[in-house]
Amino acid sequence: MRLGSDVPGRITRLPGGVAMNIAMTLARFGMTPALLSAVGRDAEGEELVTACQRMGLITDHLYRSEDLPTDRYMAIEGANGLIAAIADAHSLEAAGDKILRAMADGRLGSPDAPWQGLVALDGNLTVALLSEIATSPLFARADLRVAPASPGKAERLLPLLAHPRATLYVNLEEAGLLCKARFDSAADAATALLARGAARVLVTDGGRACAEGTQGAGVITDTPPPVMVTRITGAGDTFMAAHVVADQRGDTRPQALAAALHAAAIYVSGEQAS
């Protein structure tokens, strides 16, 4: 597609969004994620919650707003990759810290007994809320896995860059935005992010070599297996979720990186159903 093109195609509507994509992938690998987000009580919201429950995701802690509509995301993909995308996350931004109530009221944690498990964060949250999470005692013991929702929101993650318990999942462009620099490789970007205080980072670069860097242990790389690309949206979220699963089962750093690349390759090839 070119700018201004009007072409035939297929329009597919399905549950999605960064956190949702991660949760769905974790569920496919046998984990049971709980969702913390804002979902309206409109028809779209009811449909979405029903779909989540059907997949075995925990929806008990969602903030269900009476007056905020359910957010939506639209991506246009062509044979030459992602053409454009629009994220309407205004309800999530308006809900603010209401989505985190379960982390403070005893359902999942409290100030005296904070959550100690995994937390997947995405850059659709506001800078103010991400800054609050970065210093909040409610997240002080959590294993934070952080991903920007898009390059346009990458700089929102700056408050979490030096968090001692955060792992950042970014692509090469997003790494450059966080470091205010341009990089020729994922390995260079991972090295720079570690130098800026990151505890652990994973940097992807499409079909080129991907890098994982851990503070005090250096940077390792691996290359994605070559596949026919049939879709793009959600590939990074699948990569992140698969890496989390590999970590949880005790894989070594090279094994976890290889497992994540393999899962992402299957996803973009279309062999894994949405």
C-alpha atoms as an extended CHARMM CRD file, in Angstrom:
* protein
*
       274  EXT
         1         1  MET       CA              0.0000000000        0.0000000000        0.0000000000  PROA      1               0.0000000000
         2         2  ARG       CA              1.0170000000        3.5770000000       -0.6900000000  PROA      2               0.0000000000
         3         3  LEU       CA             -0.2090000000        6.7940000000        0.8860000000  PROA      3               0.0000000000
         4         4  GLY       CA             -3.7560000000        7.4400000000       -0.3120000000  PROA      4               0.0000000000
         5         5  SER       CA             -4.3410000000        3.8900000000       -1.5620000000  PROA      5               0.0000000000
         6         6  ASP       CA             -7.8790000000        2.4920000000       -1.5520000000  PROA      6               0.0000000000
         7         7  VAL       CA             -7.5700000000       -1.2880000000       -1.8300000000  PROA      7               0.0000000000
         8         8  PRO       CA             -9.6000000000       -4.4590000000       -1.2090000000  PROA      8               0.0000000000
         9         9  GLY       CA             -8.7110000000       -6.4660000000        1.8730000000  PROA      9               0.0000000000
        10        10  ARG       CA             -9.9910000000       -8.2120000000        4.9880000000  PROA      10              0.0000000000
        11        11  ILE       CA            -11.1060000000       -6.5310000000        8.2090000000  PROA      11              0.0000000000
        12        12  THR       CA            -10.6810000000       -8.7070000000       11.2960000000  PROA      12              0.0000000000
        13        13  ARG       CA            -11.8840000000       -7.7640000000       14.7760000000  PROA      13              0.0000000000
        14        14  LEU       CA            -10.3940000000       -9.6030000000       17.7560000000  PROA      14              0.0000000000
        15        15  PRO       CA             -9.3380000000       -9.1280000000       21.3920000000  PROA      15              0.0000000000
        16        16  GLY       CA             -6.0040000000       -7.3400000000       21.5990000000  PROA      16              0.0000000000
        17        17  GLY       CA             -3.8280000000       -4.6140000000       22.9940000000  PROA      17              0.0000000000
        18        18  VAL       CA             -0.3510000000       -5.0370000000       24.4740000000  PROA      18              0.0000000000
        19        19  ALA       CA             -1.3630000000       -6.3920000000       27.8870000000  PROA      19              0.0000000000
        20        20  MET       CA             -4.0980000000       -8.5290000000       26.3590000000  PROA      20              0.0000000000
        21        21  ASN       CA             -1.7470000000      -10.0360000000       23.7700000000  PROA      21              0.0000000000
        22        22  ILE       CA              0.7450000000      -10.8580000000       26.5140000000  PROA      22              0.0000000000
        23        23  ALA       CA             -1.9810000000      -12.4000000000       28.6900000000  PROA      23              0.0000000000
        24        24  MET       CA             -3.3330000000      -14.5350000000       25.8450000000  PROA      24              0.0000000000
        25        25  THR       CA              0.1490000000      -15.8670000000       25.0680000000  PROA      25              0.0000000000
        26        26  LEU       CA              0.8350000000      -16.6220000000       28.7410000000  PROA      26              0.0000000000
        27        27  ALA       CA             -2.4610000000      -18.5210000000       28.8750000000  PROA      27              0.0000000000
        28        28  ARG       CA             -1.4790000000      -20.5600000000       25.7940000000  PROA      28              0.0000000000
        29        29  PHE       CA              1.6700000000      -21.5680000000       27.6750000000  PROA      29              0.0000000000
        30        30  GLY       CA             -0.3490000000      -22.7340000000       30.7040000000  PROA      30              0.0000000000
        31        31  MET       CA             -0.2010000000      -19.6860000000       32.9730000000  PROA      31              0.0000000000
        32        32  THR       CA             -3.2820000000      -17.9310000000       34.4350000000  PROA      32              0.0000000000
        33        33  PRO       CA             -2.8780000000      -14.1440000000       34.1460000000  PROA      33              0.0000000000
        34        34  ALA       CA             -5.1070000000      -11.6210000000       35.9310000000  PROA      34              0.0000000000
        35        35  LEU       CA             -5.9540000000       -8.4820000000       33.9800000000  PROA      35              0.0000000000
        36        36  LEU       CA             -5.6910000000       -4.9700000000       35.4400000000  PROA      36              0.0000000000
        37        37  SER       CA             -7.1640000000       -2.4350000000       33.0510000000  PROA      37              0.0000000000
        38        38  ALA       CA            -10.1830000000       -0.2800000000       32.2880000000  PROA      38              0.0000000000
        39        39  VAL       CA            -13.0610000000       -1.8100000000       30.3190000000  PROA      39              0.0000000000
        40        40  GLY       CA            -16.3570000000       -0.0780000000       29.6580000000  PROA      40              0.0000000000
        41        41  ARG       CA            -19.7920000000       -1.5210000000       30.3470000000  PROA      41              0.0000000000
        42        42  ASP       CA            -20.7570000000       -0.9740000000       26.7250000000  PROA      42              0.0000000000
        43        43  ALA       CA            -21.4930000000       -3.8290000000       24.3220000000  PROA      43              0.0000000000
        44        44  GLU       CA            -17.8490000000       -3.9920000000       23.2080000000  PROA      44              0.0000000000
        45        45  GLY       CA            -16.6940000000       -4.2130000000       26.8210000000  PROA      45              0.0000000000
        46        46  GLU       CA            -19.0970000000       -7.0260000000       27.6760000000  PROA      46              0.0000000000
        47        47  GLU       CA            -17.9850000000       -8.9100000000       24.5780000000  PROA      47              0.0000000000
        48        48  LEU       CA            -14.3300000000       -8.4150000000       25.4770000000  PROA      48              0.0000000000
        49        49  VAL       CA            -14.7210000000       -9.5950000000       29.0780000000  PROA      49              0.0000000000
        50        50  THR       CA            -16.6250000000      -12.6610000000       27.9080000000  PROA      50              0.0000000000
        51        51  ALA       CA            -13.8160000000      -13.4600000000       25.4660000000  PROA      51              0.0000000000
        52        52  CYS       CA            -11.2270000000      -13.0780000000       28.2500000000  PROA      52              0.0000000000
        53        53  GLN       CA            -13.1260000000      -15.4270000000       30.5460000000  PROA      53              0.0000000000
        54        54  ARG       CA            -13.5020000000      -17.9770000000       27.7510000000  PROA      54              0.0000000000
        55        55  MET       CA             -9.6860000000      -18.0050000000       27.4110000000  PROA      55              0.0000000000
        56        56  GLY       CA             -9.2290000000      -18.5780000000       31.1530000000  PROA      56              0.0000000000
        57        57  LEU       CA             -8.0150000000      -15.0620000000       31.9900000000  PROA      57              0.0000000000
        58        58  ILE       CA             -8.9470000000      -13.5960000000       35.3750000000  PROA      58              0.0000000000
        59        59  THR       CA            -11.1870000000      -10.5450000000       34.9180000000  PROA      59              0.0000000000
        60        60  ASP       CA            -12.2710000000      -10.0400000000       38.5550000000  PROA      60              0.0000000000
        61        61  HSD       CA             -9.9520000000       -7.0440000000       39.0620000000  PROA      61              0.0000000000
        62        62  LEU       CA            -10.8320000000       -5.0250000000       35.9470000000  PROA      62              0.0000000000
        63        63  TYR       CA            -12.0660000000       -1.4900000000       36.4780000000  PROA      63              0.0000000000
        64        64  ARG       CA            -15.4950000000       -1.4650000000       34.7930000000  PROA      64              0.0000000000
        65        65  SER       CA            -16.5130000000        2.1020000000       34.0990000000  PROA      65              0.0000000000
        66        66  GLU       CA            -20.1310000000        3.1290000000       33.6250000000  PROA      66              0.0000000000
        67        67  ASP       CA            -19.2940000000        6.2360000000       31.5890000000  PROA      67              0.0000000000
        68        68  LEU       CA            -16.0090000000        5.4310000000       29.7990000000  PROA      68              0.0000000000
        69        69  PRO       CA            -16.1780000000        3.5080000000       26.5030000000  PROA      69              0.0000000000
        70        70  THR       CA            -14.0200000000        0.4590000000       25.8630000000  PROA      70              0.0000000000
        71        71  ASP       CA            -10.7230000000        1.4370000000       24.2050000000  PROA      71              0.0000000000
        72        72  ARG       CA             -9.8330000000        0.2550000000       20.7040000000  PROA      72              0.0000000000
        73        73  TYR       CA             -6.7940000000       -0.1770000000       18.4850000000  PROA      73              0.0000000000
        74        74  MET       CA             -6.7140000000       -0.3270000000       14.7020000000  PROA      74              0.0000000000
        75        75  ALA       CA             -3.7890000000       -1.5490000000       12.5970000000  PROA      75              0.0000000000
        76        76  ILE       CA             -3.5400000000       -1.5180000000        8.8080000000  PROA      76              0.0000000000
        77        77  GLU       CA             -1.1240000000       -4.1060000000        7.4710000000  PROA      77              0.0000000000
        78        78  GLY       CA             -0.0400000000       -4.7160000000        3.9060000000  PROA      78              0.0000000000
        79        79  ALA       CA              2.2940000000       -7.1110000000        2.1570000000  PROA      79              0.0000000000
        80        80  ASN       CA              5.0410000000       -4.5940000000        2.9790000000  PROA      80              0.0000000000
        81        81  GLY       CA              4.3570000000       -4.7200000000        6.7460000000  PROA      81              0.0000000000
        82        82  LEU       CA              2.5750000000       -2.3420000000        9.0890000000  PROA      82              0.0000000000
        83        83  ILE       CA              1.2360000000        0.6810000000        7.1970000000  PROA      83              0.0000000000
        84        84  ALA       CA             -0.3220000000        2.6080000000       10.0690000000  PROA      84              0.0000000000
        85        85  ALA       CA             -1.9550000000        2.1220000000       13.4480000000  PROA      85              0.0000000000
        86        86  ILE       CA             -4.1410000000        4.1680000000       15.7760000000  PROA      86              0.0000000000
        87        87  ALA       CA             -4.4510000000        3.4610000000       19.5060000000  PROA      87              0.0000000000
        88        88  ASP       CA             -7.4680000000        4.9660000000       21.2640000000  PROA      88              0.0000000000
        89        89  ALA       CA             -6.5320000000        4.4390000000       24.9290000000  PROA      89              0.0000000000
        90        90  HSD       CA             -8.2970000000        7.4920000000       26.3170000000  PROA      90              0.0000000000
        91        91  SER       CA            -10.4380000000        5.5040000000       28.7710000000  PROA      91              0.0000000000
        92        92  LEU       CA             -7.3820000000        3.7550000000       30.2000000000  PROA      92              0.0000000000
        93        93  GLU       CA             -5.6580000000        7.1020000000       30.6400000000  PROA      93              0.0000000000
        94        94  ALA       CA             -8.7660000000        8.6300000000       32.2560000000  PROA      94              0.0000000000
        95        95  ALA       CA             -9.1160000000        5.7090000000       34.6860000000  PROA      95              0.0000000000
        96        96  GLY       CA             -5.6030000000        6.3350000000       36.0460000000  PROA      96              0.0000000000
        97        97  ASP       CA             -4.7030000000        4.5050000000       39.2470000000  PROA      97              0.0000000000
        98        98  LYS       CA             -8.2220000000        3.0570000000       39.6020000000  PROA      98              0.0000000000
        99        99  ILE       CA             -6.9530000000        0.0790000000       37.6090000000  PROA      99              0.0000000000
       100       100  LEU       CA             -4.4450000000       -0.6760000000       40.4030000000  PROA      100             0.0000000000
       101       101  ARG       CA             -6.9000000000       -0.9150000000       43.2950000000  PROA      101             0.0000000000
       102       102  ALA       CA             -6.4860000000       -4.6770000000       43.6170000000  PROA      102             0.0000000000
       103       103  MET       CA             -2.7450000000       -4.1820000000       44.2220000000  PROA      103             0.0000000000
       104       104  ALA       CA             -3.4920000000       -2.0810000000       47.3160000000  PROA      104             0.0000000000
       105       105  ASP       CA             -6.7410000000       -3.3090000000       48.8790000000  PROA      105             0.0000000000
       106       106  GLY       CA             -5.5940000000       -6.8150000000       49.7940000000  PROA      106             0.0000000000
       107       107  ARG       CA             -6.9730000000       -8.7180000000       46.8070000000  PROA      107             0.0000000000
       108       108  LEU       CA             -3.5470000000       -8.9980000000       45.1700000000  PROA      108             0.0000000000
       109       109  GLY       CA             -1.4160000000       -7.0460000000       47.6200000000  PROA      109             0.0000000000
       110       110  SER       CA             -1.2550000000       -4.2150000000       50.1340000000  PROA      110             0.0000000000
       111       111  PRO       CA              1.2920000000       -1.6510000000       51.3430000000  PROA      111             0.0000000000
       112       112  ASP       CA              2.3440000000       -4.0530000000       54.1200000000  PROA      112             0.0000000000
       113       113  ALA       CA              2.3500000000       -7.1450000000       51.8940000000  PROA      113             0.0000000000
       114       114  PRO       CA              3.0550000000       -6.0600000000       48.3080000000  PROA      114             0.0000000000
       115       115  TRP       CA              2.6590000000       -8.3650000000       45.3220000000  PROA      115             0.0000000000
       116       116  GLN       CA              5.7940000000      -10.4850000000       44.8060000000  PROA      116             0.0000000000
       117       117  GLY       CA              5.0170000000      -12.1180000000       41.4710000000  PROA      117             0.0000000000
       118       118  LEU       CA              5.2140000000      -11.1160000000       37.8300000000  PROA      118             0.0000000000
       119       119  VAL       CA              3.7130000000       -7.8610000000       36.5520000000  PROA      119             0.0000000000
       120       120  ALA       CA              3.5560000000       -7.0320000000       32.8390000000  PROA      120             0.0000000000
       121       121  LEU       CA              3.3410000000       -3.2620000000       32.2770000000  PROA      121             0.0000000000
       122       122  ASP       CA              2.7660000000       -1.4930000000       28.9960000000  PROA      122             0.0000000000
       123       123  GLY       CA              3.3320000000        2.0540000000       27.8280000000  PROA      123             0.0000000000
       124       124  ASN       CA             -0.3440000000        2.7990000000       27.2550000000  PROA      124             0.0000000000
       125       125  LEU       CA             -0.4210000000        3.9460000000       30.8900000000  PROA      125             0.0000000000
       126       126  THR       CA              0.2230000000        7.6360000000       31.4550000000  PROA      126             0.0000000000
       127       127  VAL       CA              3.6320000000        9.0140000000       32.3900000000  PROA      127             0.0000000000
       128       128  ALA       CA              2.2060000000       10.0240000000       35.7630000000  PROA      128             0.0000000000
       129       129  LEU       CA              0.9700000000        6.5010000000       36.5280000000  PROA      129             0.0000000000
       130       130  LEU       CA              4.1700000000        4.8310000000       35.3060000000  PROA      130             0.0000000000
       131       131  SER       CA              6.1680000000        7.2580000000       37.4780000000  PROA      131             0.0000000000
       132       132  GLU       CA              3.9760000000        6.3560000000       40.4410000000  PROA      132             0.0000000000
       133       133  ILE       CA              4.4970000000        2.6300000000       39.8370000000  PROA      133             0.0000000000
       134       134  ALA       CA              8.2730000000        3.1390000000       39.6030000000  PROA      134             0.0000000000
       135       135  THR       CA              8.4390000000        4.4460000000       43.1880000000  PROA      135             0.0000000000
       136       136  SER       CA              5.4030000000        2.7560000000       44.7500000000  PROA      136             0.0000000000
       137       137  PRO       CA              5.9430000000        0.2790000000       47.6020000000  PROA      137             0.0000000000
       138       138  LEU       CA              3.1090000000       -1.7610000000       46.0880000000  PROA      138             0.0000000000
       139       139  PHE       CA              5.4810000000       -2.7850000000       43.2670000000  PROA      139             0.0000000000
       140       140  ALA       CA              8.7440000000       -2.8300000000       45.2260000000  PROA      140             0.0000000000
       141       141  ARG       CA              8.9400000000       -6.6420000000       45.3020000000  PROA      141             0.0000000000
       142       142  ALA       CA              7.3660000000       -7.4160000000       41.9280000000  PROA      142             0.0000000000
       143       143  ASP       CA              9.1410000000       -8.8730000000       38.9140000000  PROA      143             0.0000000000
       144       144  LEU       CA              8.3150000000       -6.0580000000       36.4750000000  PROA      144             0.0000000000
       145       145  ARG       CA              8.2530000000       -6.8370000000       32.7510000000  PROA      145             0.0000000000
       146       146  VAL       CA              7.8550000000       -3.5910000000       30.8190000000  PROA      146             0.0000000000
       147       147  ALA       CA              7.0290000000       -2.9330000000       27.1730000000  PROA      147             0.0000000000
       148       148  PRO       CA              6.1940000000        0.2870000000       25.3190000000  PROA      148             0.0000000000
       149       149  ALA       CA              2.9280000000        0.1170000000       23.4290000000  PROA      149             0.0000000000
       150       150  SER       CA              4.6220000000        1.7470000000       20.4150000000  PROA      150             0.0000000000
       151       151  PRO       CA              7.6860000000        3.8460000000       19.5650000000  PROA      151             0.0000000000
       152       152  GLY       CA              5.5000000000        6.9180000000       20.0550000000  PROA      152             0.0000000000
       153       153  LYS       CA              5.0770000000        5.9980000000       23.7110000000  PROA      153             0.0000000000
       154       154  ALA       CA              8.5590000000        4.6210000000       24.4070000000  PROA      154             0.0000000000
       155       155  GLU       CA              9.7230000000        7.6680000000       26.3570000000  PROA      155             0.0000000000
       156       156  ARG       CA              6.9160000000        7.0830000000       28.8660000000  PROA      156             0.0000000000
       157       157  LEU       CA              9.0780000000        4.2440000000       30.2030000000  PROA      157             0.0000000000
       158       158  LEU       CA             11.9210000000        6.5180000000       31.3110000000  PROA      158             0.0000000000
       159       159  PRO       CA             10.7900000000        6.4920000000       35.0040000000  PROA      159             0.0000000000
       160       160  LEU       CA             11.2100000000        2.6910000000       34.9770000000  PROA      160             0.0000000000
       161       161  LEU       CA             14.5010000000        2.5690000000       33.0780000000  PROA      161             0.0000000000
       162       162  ALA       CA             16.6660000000        2.2440000000       36.1930000000  PROA      162             0.0000000000
       163       163  HSD       CA             14.1890000000        0.2770000000       38.3230000000  PROA      163             0.0000000000
       164       164  PRO       CA             16.2130000000       -2.5520000000       39.9360000000  PROA      164             0.0000000000
       165       165  ARG       CA             13.4780000000       -5.1710000000       39.3510000000  PROA      165             0.0000000000
       166       166  ALA       CA             12.4060000000       -4.1750000000       35.8330000000  PROA      166             0.0000000000
       167       167  THR       CA             13.0710000000       -5.9870000000       32.5610000000  PROA      167             0.0000000000
       168       168  LEU       CA             12.4930000000       -3.7920000000       29.5030000000  PROA      168             0.0000000000
       169       169  TYR       CA             11.3610000000       -5.2550000000       26.1630000000  PROA      169             0.0000000000
       170       170  VAL       CA             11.9230000000       -2.7680000000       23.3330000000  PROA      170             0.0000000000
       171       171  ASN       CA             12.7020000000       -2.7210000000       19.6370000000  PROA      171             0.0000000000
       172       172  LEU       CA             15.6890000000       -0.9220000000       18.1230000000  PROA      172             0.0000000000
       173       173  GLU       CA             13.7540000000        2.3000000000       17.4770000000  PROA      173             0.0000000000
       174       174  GLU       CA             12.3410000000        2.3820000000       21.0050000000  PROA      174             0.0000000000
       175       175  ALA       CA             15.7820000000        1.7860000000       22.4930000000  PROA      175             0.0000000000
       176       176  GLY       CA             17.0680000000        4.7570000000       20.5050000000  PROA      176             0.0000000000
       177       177  LEU       CA             14.2870000000        6.9680000000       21.8410000000  PROA      177             0.0000000000
       178       178  LEU       CA             15.0450000000        5.9620000000       25.4260000000  PROA      178             0.0000000000
       179       179  CYS       CA             18.7560000000        6.6560000000       24.9510000000  PROA      179             0.0000000000
       180       180  LYS       CA             18.2940000000        9.6490000000       22.6190000000  PROA      180             0.0000000000
       181       181  ALA       CA             20.6430000000        8.0010000000       20.1280000000  PROA      181             0.0000000000
       182       182  ARG       CA             20.6750000000        5.8800000000       16.9660000000  PROA      182             0.0000000000
       183       183  PHE       CA             21.9760000000        2.3150000000       17.0100000000  PROA      183             0.0000000000
       184       184  ASP       CA             23.1370000000        0.0210000000       14.2390000000  PROA      184             0.0000000000
       185       185  SER       CA             22.3920000000       -3.1900000000       16.1260000000  PROA      185             0.0000000000
       186       186  ALA       CA             20.3480000000       -4.5780000000       18.9840000000  PROA      186             0.0000000000
       187       187  ALA       CA             23.5480000000       -5.4520000000       20.8390000000  PROA      187             0.0000000000
       188       188  ASP       CA             24.7220000000       -1.8300000000       20.7390000000  PROA      188             0.0000000000
       189       189  ALA       CA             21.3230000000       -0.6770000000       21.9800000000  PROA      189             0.0000000000
       190       190  ALA       CA             21.2790000000       -3.1910000000       24.8400000000  PROA      190             0.0000000000
       191       191  THR       CA             24.7640000000       -2.1230000000       25.8950000000  PROA      191             0.0000000000
       192       192  ALA       CA             23.7100000000        1.5330000000       25.9320000000  PROA      192             0.0000000000
       193       193  LEU       CA             20.5650000000        0.8180000000       27.9610000000  PROA      193             0.0000000000
       194       194  LEU       CA             22.6110000000       -1.0630000000       30.5590000000  PROA      194             0.0000000000
       195       195  ALA       CA             24.9930000000        1.8940000000       30.7110000000  PROA      195             0.0000000000
       196       196  ARG       CA             21.9870000000        4.1290000000       31.4790000000  PROA      196             0.0000000000
       197       197  GLY       CA             21.1440000000        2.0040000000       34.5000000000  PROA      197             0.0000000000
       198       198  ALA       CA             18.7490000000       -0.6360000000       33.1750000000  PROA      198             0.0000000000
       199       199  ALA       CA             18.8260000000       -3.8760000000       35.1630000000  PROA      199             0.0000000000
       200       200  ARG       CA             17.8500000000       -6.0800000000       32.2450000000  PROA      200             0.0000000000
       201       201  VAL       CA             16.7970000000       -5.3950000000       28.6420000000  PROA      201             0.0000000000
       202       202  LEU       CA             15.7510000000       -7.2570000000       25.5320000000  PROA      202             0.0000000000
       203       203  VAL       CA             16.0820000000       -5.4520000000       22.2040000000  PROA      203             0.0000000000
       204       204  THR       CA             14.5420000000       -6.7940000000       18.9950000000  PROA      204             0.0000000000
       205       205  ASP       CA             15.2570000000       -5.6800000000       15.4370000000  PROA      205             0.0000000000
       206       206  GLY       CA             12.7820000000       -7.4350000000       13.1600000000  PROA      206             0.0000000000
       207       207  GLY       CA             14.4570000000      -10.3130000000       11.3750000000  PROA      207             0.0000000000
       208       208  ARG       CA             17.9430000000       -9.2130000000       12.4160000000  PROA      208             0.0000000000
       209       209  ALA       CA             19.8540000000      -10.2630000000       15.5470000000  PROA      209             0.0000000000
       210       210  CYS       CA             18.1180000000       -9.7130000000       18.8810000000  PROA      210             0.0000000000
       211       211  ALA       CA             19.9670000000       -8.9420000000       22.1240000000  PROA      211             0.0000000000
       212       212  GLU       CA             19.4610000000       -9.5850000000       25.8230000000  PROA      212             0.0000000000
       213       213  GLY       CA             21.4950000000       -7.6070000000       28.3310000000  PROA      213             0.0000000000
       214       214  THR       CA             21.7330000000       -8.1440000000       32.0820000000  PROA      214             0.0000000000
       215       215  GLN       CA             23.4860000000       -5.7700000000       34.4540000000  PROA      215             0.0000000000
       216       216  GLY       CA             26.8120000000       -7.3090000000       35.4740000000  PROA      216             0.0000000000
       217       217  ALA       CA             26.5010000000      -10.2230000000       33.0270000000  PROA      217             0.0000000000
       218       218  GLY       CA             26.8730000000       -8.5060000000       29.6620000000  PROA      218             0.0000000000
       219       219  VAL       CA             24.9700000000       -8.8680000000       26.4040000000  PROA      219             0.0000000000
       220       220  ILE       CA             24.0740000000      -11.9930000000       24.4290000000  PROA      220             0.0000000000
       221       221  THR       CA             22.5290000000      -12.1890000000       20.9510000000  PROA      221             0.0000000000
       222       222  ASP       CA             20.5480000000      -14.5970000000       18.7950000000  PROA      222             0.0000000000
       223       223  THR       CA             18.9420000000      -14.3840000000       15.3540000000  PROA      223             0.0000000000
       224       224  PRO       CA             15.2590000000      -15.1170000000       14.6370000000  PROA      224             0.0000000000
       225       225  PRO       CA             14.5660000000      -18.1410000000       12.4260000000  PROA      225             0.0000000000
       226       226  PRO       CA             13.6590000000      -17.1090000000        8.8620000000  PROA      226             0.0000000000
       227       227  VAL       CA              9.9150000000      -17.3660000000        8.1640000000  PROA      227             0.0000000000
       228       228  MET       CA              7.3630000000      -15.9710000000        5.7280000000  PROA      228             0.0000000000
       229       229  VAL       CA              5.8790000000      -12.9300000000        7.4830000000  PROA      229             0.0000000000
       230       230  THR       CA              2.0720000000      -12.8440000000        7.3030000000  PROA      230             0.0000000000
       231       231  ARG       CA              1.3360000000      -10.4630000000       10.2030000000  PROA      231             0.0000000000
       232       232  ILE       CA              3.1730000000       -7.9820000000       12.4250000000  PROA      232             0.0000000000
       233       233  THR       CA              0.8230000000       -6.6620000000       15.1120000000  PROA      233             0.0000000000
       234       234  GLY       CA              1.3160000000       -8.5540000000       18.3670000000  PROA      234             0.0000000000
       235       235  ALA       CA              4.6750000000      -10.1270000000       17.4950000000  PROA      235             0.0000000000
       236       236  GLY       CA              6.5830000000       -8.1890000000       20.1470000000  PROA      236             0.0000000000
       237       237  ASP       CA              3.9860000000       -9.0290000000       22.7830000000  PROA      237             0.0000000000
       238       238  THR       CA              4.2540000000      -12.7240000000       21.8920000000  PROA      238             0.0000000000
       239       239  PHE       CA              8.0480000000      -12.4940000000       22.1270000000  PROA      239             0.0000000000
       240       240  MET       CA              7.8170000000      -10.9190000000       25.6000000000  PROA      240             0.0000000000
       241       241  ALA       CA              5.3070000000      -13.4490000000       26.9320000000  PROA      241             0.0000000000
       242       242  ALA       CA              7.2820000000      -16.4180000000       25.6210000000  PROA      242             0.0000000000
       243       243  HSD       CA             10.4380000000      -15.0450000000       27.2400000000  PROA      243             0.0000000000
       244       244  VAL       CA              8.6180000000      -14.6480000000       30.5690000000  PROA      244             0.0000000000
       245       245  VAL       CA              7.4630000000      -18.2710000000       30.3930000000  PROA      245             0.0000000000
       246       246  ALA       CA             10.9820000000      -19.4820000000       29.5840000000  PROA      246             0.0000000000
       247       247  ASP       CA             12.3420000000      -17.5180000000       32.5430000000  PROA      247             0.0000000000
       248       248  GLN       CA              9.7400000000      -19.0210000000       34.8450000000  PROA      248             0.0000000000
       249       249  ARG       CA             10.6040000000      -22.5660000000       33.8830000000  PROA      249             0.0000000000
       250       250  GLY       CA             14.2800000000      -21.9250000000       34.6240000000  PROA      250             0.0000000000
       251       251  ASP       CA             15.7890000000      -21.6560000000       31.1380000000  PROA      251             0.0000000000
       252       252  THR       CA             19.2650000000      -20.1840000000       30.8040000000  PROA      252             0.0000000000
       253       253  ARG       CA             19.5880000000      -16.7380000000       29.2230000000  PROA      253             0.0000000000
       254       254  PRO       CA             20.4350000000      -18.1640000000       25.7520000000  PROA      254             0.0000000000
       255       255  GLN       CA             17.6430000000      -20.7520000000       26.0130000000  PROA      255             0.0000000000
       256       256  ALA       CA             15.0590000000      -18.1420000000       27.0480000000  PROA      256             0.0000000000
       257       257  LEU       CA             16.0650000000      -15.8030000000       24.2060000000  PROA      257             0.0000000000
       258       258  ALA       CA             15.8960000000      -18.6290000000       21.6520000000  PROA      258             0.0000000000
       259       259  ALA       CA             12.4830000000      -19.7400000000       22.9430000000  PROA      259             0.0000000000
       260       260  ALA       CA             11.1000000000      -16.2080000000       22.6670000000  PROA      260             0.0000000000
       261       261  LEU       CA             12.3970000000      -15.7930000000       19.1070000000  PROA      261             0.0000000000
       262       262  HSD       CA             10.9320000000      -19.1460000000       18.1040000000  PROA      262             0.0000000000
       263       263  ALA       CA              7.4910000000      -18.2530000000       19.4990000000  PROA      263             0.0000000000
       264       264  ALA       CA              7.5200000000      -14.8730000000       17.7510000000  PROA      264             0.0000000000
       265       265  ALA       CA              8.5380000000      -16.4840000000       14.4600000000  PROA      265             0.0000000000
       266       266  ILE       CA              5.6440000000      -18.9400000000       14.6560000000  PROA      266             0.0000000000
       267       267  TYR       CA              3.2960000000      -16.0430000000       15.3840000000  PROA      267             0.0000000000
       268       268  VAL       CA              4.3630000000      -13.8110000000       12.4790000000  PROA      268             0.0000000000
       269       269  SER       CA              4.2650000000      -16.7840000000       10.1040000000  PROA      269             0.0000000000
       270       270  GLY       CA              0.5630000000      -17.2230000000       10.8840000000  PROA      270             0.0000000000
       271       271  GLU       CA              0.9700000000      -20.7650000000       12.1990000000  PROA      271             0.0000000000
       272       272  GLN       CA             -0.2570000000      -19.6950000000       15.6420000000  PROA      272             0.0000000000
       273       273  ALA       CA             -3.9320000000      -18.6800000000       15.6300000000  PROA      273             0.0000000000
       274       274  SER       CA             -4.8720000000      -15.2220000000       16.9240000000  PROA      274             0.0000000000
